Amino acid sequence: MIQVADLKKSYRAKMEILKGVQFTLEPNNIYCLLGRNGAGKTTLMKILSGILAYDSGTIIVKDNKKLNELVHYVSEKPNFLDFLSGFDNLDFIQKIYHLNMSKDELERFCEEQGIQSFIHELVINYSHGMKHQLALAVAFLIKPKVLLLDEPLVSLDPINIAETYKKLVSYARRGNIVLLSTHMIPIAHKLADEILLLKNGKIHQVANQYSESELEHYVLNQI
Ligand SMILES: Nc1ncnc2c1ncn2[C@@H]1O[C@H](COP(=O)(O)OP(=O)(O)OP(=O)(O)O)[C@@H](O)[C@H]1O
């Protein structure tokens, strides 16, 4: 469980983006982070993943575990070693994480992830959607307890979106936390157990108990 309280962040003296953010994340749940452009969603995710420092507030992790050891952040602009294949990128990452996977095991993993058709091509030649699929595969390879995804579905085709829905739900239900930012209300409605609405530097946390049109109405009235 992760409890965030009174979290504040400014980039410049007069530009406070997070003004005392408060929310709780529990294992087995998917959270969708919604908010207008520039609301601070990426800022919040970067803070949770330890990439960015915050000014004040507390982030408490159950059992006093270190958050940055539990979290994996998938950026909206994933970066890889472009002149290696996706497969060699995955192999490099599994070695860094000491997963001790053989090439055959990694091939099987790529098949399970549905990325075998392009995984041996150089990343420099990948489309946006292929890069995002590879970034999601990295997340499922290293299996973080807390998976943060910054607009992960924007460049995926409908079949890959449906597959990713299934993967994220089953991943969360195995005792993990999934937090993803999205601008798409149907995605939030379909996936989220709870909605985190970021507005004016504060979070409103609500259960996803709405129909899709009610959620749209709620979000459009709140943000
Ligand atoms: N490194 C930085 N230095 C200064 N200002 C920044 C920096 N990064 C982000 N900001 C500002 O902080 C605000 C929040 O940005 P952030 O990227 O967190 O928003 P967001 O909710 O993810 O937006 P979007 O939905 O458009 O992706 C914006 O006003 C942005 O210009």
The ligand as a Tripos MOL2 file, in Angstrom:
@<TRIPOS>MOLECULE
LIG
   31    33     1     0     0
SMALL
NO_CHARGES

@<TRIPOS>ATOM
      1 N1         11.1710   20.2960  -16.3520 N.pl3     1 LIG1
      2 C1         10.2200   21.2270  -16.2640 C.ar      1 LIG1
      3 N2         10.5380   22.5230  -16.0050 N.ar      1 LIG1
      4 C2          9.5840   23.4730  -15.8950 C.ar      1 LIG1
      5 N3          8.2750   23.2210  -16.0240 N.ar      1 LIG1
      6 C3          7.8830   21.9530  -16.2770 C.ar      1 LIG1
      7 C4          8.8380   20.8870  -16.4150 C.ar      1 LIG1
      8 N4          8.1560   19.7430  -16.6550 N.ar      1 LIG1
      9 C5          6.8480   20.0550  -16.6660 C.ar      1 LIG1
     10 N5          6.6830   21.3880  -16.4450 N.ar      1 LIG1
     11 C6          5.4150   22.1140  -16.3640 C.3       1 LIG1
     12 O1          4.6350   21.4950  -15.3530 O.3       1 LIG1
     13 C7          3.2660   21.4510  -15.7390 C.3       1 LIG1
     14 C8          2.7710   20.0210  -15.6270 C.3       1 LIG1
     15 O2          3.4130   19.2660  -16.6440 O.3       1 LIG1
     16 P1          3.1330   17.6880  -16.7770 P.3       1 LIG1
     17 O3          3.9260   17.2020  -17.9460 O.co2     1 LIG1
     18 O4          3.3460   17.0510  -15.4690 O.co2     1 LIG1
     19 O5          1.5620   17.6920  -17.1090 O.3       1 LIG1
     20 P2          0.6170   16.5370  -17.6700 P.3       1 LIG1
     21 O6         -0.6110   16.5440  -16.8200 O.co2     1 LIG1
     22 O7          1.3500   15.2500  -17.7650 O.co2     1 LIG1
     23 O8          0.2600   17.1120  -19.1050 O.3       1 LIG1
     24 P3         -0.2130   16.4060  -20.4890 P.3       1 LIG1
     25 O9         -1.5850   15.8210  -20.2360 O.co2     1 LIG1
     26 O10        -0.2790   17.5430  -21.4290 O.co2     1 LIG1
     27 O11         0.8110   15.3710  -20.8520 O.co2     1 LIG1
     28 C9          3.1890   22.0800  -17.1140 C.3       1 LIG1
     29 O12         2.8230   23.4360  -16.9570 O.3       1 LIG1
     30 C10         4.6000   21.9600  -17.6410 C.3       1 LIG1
     31 O13         4.9090   23.0150  -18.5210 O.3       1 LIG1
@<TRIPOS>BOND
     1     1     2 1
     2     2     3 ar
     3     2     7 ar
     4     3     4 ar
     5     4     5 ar
     6     5     6 ar
     7     6     7 ar
     8     6    10 ar
     9     7     8 ar
    10     8     9 ar
    11     9    10 ar
    12    10    11 1
    13    11    12 1
    14    11    30 1
    15    12    13 1
    16    13    14 1
    17    13    28 1
    18    14    15 1
    19    15    16 1
    20    16    17 2
    21    16    18 1
    22    16    19 1
    23    19    20 1
    24    20    21 2
    25    20    22 1
    26    20    23 1
    27    23    24 1
    28    24    25 2
    29    24    26 1
    30    24    27 1
    31    28    29 1
    32    28    30 1
    33    30    31 1
@<TRIPOS>SUBSTRUCTURE
     1 LIG1         1 GROUP 0 **** ****
